[in-house]
């Protein structure tokens, strides 16, 4: 009997060694991928948005190509060619799976958004409606092969700064059976013909840090001369069919139903994926009865 025990121990040791090698290989692939990215600093132009970012040393910038590559290849999200760029904190490198986070940048040119309704919005009622609609969309999400999603509540209640024409808020989300809830921190900078969207994705344990850092992002975001909110010309410019409230619910949801917006939120379920290698690691760990990443 003892020889079988020794054989079993040897097999387990071999599998653990294989798992360690696979982990190292996966980490090496991730690092090689990150080393191939082109990080920018200083003042950068957000191509296609008539805007720029005066970066502080706490952030680096990735253009559209690199940002889409990170979202798809590194974090396993569906392709999204609307992504124009990404802000990556220097203090939380992309290789740090637990603590990494980023600010995804998109732009909407739906037209000038009136802020007349900003002071009248009932964000508590809005939250209840969003929670109900999010819950009701789950059967369709499951049908499409996506995890269920629940909107837990505001991580930071919406606030609109009329002096800078910037709106920001944060949501706490629960994806499927994920151990930790997800934080989505949103900024909308209003311009002459649309708005710049800056969406930060992180774990809820990072809320204090993300909240502090996103205030810096607010300050360094600006539209180019001629494209600012104050440059609006009512005689010639297009006006959006929605107001400030729809930005919180989601402009896509306002036009195409809430489910369309929830698909965009898949970015909140970010995870590291290296094709092939991590599948081997997961298989070995599952065989050994250990929790798979």
HELIX and SHEET records of a PDB file:
HELIX    1   1 UNK A    2  UNK A   35  1                                  34    
HELIX    2   2 UNK A   64  UNK A   69  1                                   6    
HELIX    3   3 UNK A   70  UNK A   74  3                                   5    
HELIX    4   4 UNK A  118  UNK A  120  5                                   3    
HELIX    5   5 UNK A  123  UNK A  136  1                                  14    
HELIX    6   6 UNK A  138  UNK A  143  1                                   6    
HELIX    7   7 UNK A  204  UNK A  206  5                                   3    
HELIX    8   8 UNK A  207  UNK A  220  1                                  14    
HELIX    9   9 UNK A  229  UNK A  231  5                                   3    
HELIX   10  10 UNK A  244  UNK A  249  1                                   6    
HELIX   11  11 UNK A  251  UNK A  256  1                                   6    
HELIX   12  12 UNK A  258  UNK A  264  1                                   7    
HELIX   13  13 UNK A  265  UNK A  269  5                                   5    
HELIX   14  14 UNK A  277  UNK A  287  1                                  11    
SHEET    1   A 3 UNK A  43  UNK A  46  0                                        
SHEET    2   A 3 UNK A  51  UNK A  54 -1                                        
SHEET    3   A 3 UNK A 221  UNK A 223 -1                                        
SHEET    1   B 7 UNK A  59  UNK A  63  0                                        
SHEET    2   B 7 UNK A  85  UNK A  89 -1                                        
SHEET    3   B 7 UNK A 102  UNK A 108 -1                                        
SHEET    4   B 7 UNK A 195  UNK A 203 -1                                        
SHEET    5   B 7 UNK A 182  UNK A 190 -1                                        
SHEET    6   B 7 UNK A 166  UNK A 175 -1                                        
SHEET    7   B 7 UNK A 149  UNK A 161 -1                                        
END                                                                             
